Amino acid sequence: MNTFRLLVVFSSFFLLNKTYAQADCILGVGLTNDSIISDVFQLNEMQHEKLVSFSAELKYRNDLLNNELQNVKSRHPQSNVKELSQLADKYKSVMDSMARVQTMIDKRMLTLFNSKQYELYRNLCKEASRSPFIVTPTIYSDSTNNENR
């Protein structure tokens, strides 16, 4: 009977974990073609310029991190299990840095979205069963003038 209870508890844990643990909904600046993001979210000229700039920044930062990965791989000893484990930890650390950079760049771009663009992003995330980044959209003066008419 105790085995059955333990099985039920573990099964419940895994089901709940899958239900509530959604992956982040990345915008994909630097990964997705800039023109696709620009077209989907109907970016204005300033937003498009920032998107291009953010994409270039992400590429530059990832190039540095890729060089770091190559250095770790080529310079770290790999002759026993302990050294391989240390190599894996260093590799994971650099990969985590890449994910943090992507998140930072995406959030920067999302803060430039107006409320309608941000709502579209949130809806697309919902459809993909992903957790959107929470940011405060920008209120543009030309948007408020149109809404008051």
N, C-alpha and C positions, 0 to 999 in steps of 0.2 A: 504493500500500500504506500509506503514511503517513497518507493521508486516511482510510482505513478504520480504522486504529488510533485516530486522533483521534476519529472518530465513535463508536467503541466506548467510549472513555474518557468522552466527554461523556454518552453514553446511560447508562452505569453510574452516573455521578455524579448524574444527574437521578433515576434510579430509586432509588438509595440515599437521596438527599435526601428524596424523598417518603416513603420507608419510615420513616425515623427522625425526621423533622421533624414531629411532631404538634403541633397547636395546644394551648394551655392549656385545661384543662377548667374553665371558670368555673362557679361555683355560681349566679350570677345574682342575688345580693342586690341589691335595688333595681330590677332589671330584670324579674324574674319576680314574679308576685303572691306576697306573703308567705304567704298561706294555702296556696298550692300547695307551697311549700318546707316549710312546717310540717307539712302532711299527708303528703307523700312521706317525709320523714325522721322523722316522729312526734316532733316537738320537744316538750320539756317546757315548763312555763310560763316558767321563767327564760330558756330558749333562745329562745322565741317573743318575749318582751319585748326581748331583745337584737337579734333579727332586725328587729323594727320600728324599733328605735333605729338600727341600722346602715343600714337602708333610708333613713331620714330623713337620716342623715349623708351618704350617697352622693348623695341628691338635692340637698342643700345644696351639697356640693362641686362637683357637676356643673353646677349653676346658675351658680356662680362661674366655672367654666371656660367655660361657654357664653357668659357675658357677655364674657369675655376674647376668645373667638373672634369675637364680634360687633365688639368694639373693634378687633381686628386687621384684620378685613375692612373696616370702615368708615374706619379712619384710615391704613391703609397705602397708599402710592402704588402704582398698578398700570399705569403708562404704558409700561413696556418689559419686556423679558424678564428682566433682572436683578431688577427690583422684584417681578415675579411669582414668580420663584424664591425670593426672600427671604420673600414672603408664604406660599408653600407650605411653607417651612421652619418658619416660625412656627406655621402651622396644624398641621403634623405634630407639633410640640413640644407643643401643647396637647392634641391627640388622644392622644399618648403619655401625657401626664399623666392623662387620663381612664382609660386602660387601667391605669395603675399604681394609681390610686385604687380601681378595681374589684377588682384583684388583692388589694390590702391589705384591703379590707372583706371579701371572700370568705374570705381566710385567717383573719381574725379570727373569722368565723362558724364556719369549719371547726374551729378549735381548741376550740370549745365542744361539738363533737360527741363522743359517746361512741364507743367502738371499733366497735360495730355500725353506727351511723349513718355513720361514716367509711368503713367497709368497703362499705356500700351506695353511697356517693358514688364510691369507687374503681371499683366494678363498673359503675356507670352510665357513668363516663368511659371505661372499657375498651370497653364496647359502642359508644360513640360515637367510638371511635378518637381519644381526646383524652388528653393528659397531665394526670393529677391533680396538684393542689398537694400537696406533702408537708408535713404538719403532724403534731403529736403530739396525738392526741385526749385529751380530759379523762376522768379516771377519777372517776366519781361514787360517793359512799359508798353510796347506795341500790342501785347496780348491783353493787358488790362483795358486798354482803350477800346479794343474790339468787343470785349465781353460786356462793357458798360453801354454799348449802343443798342 
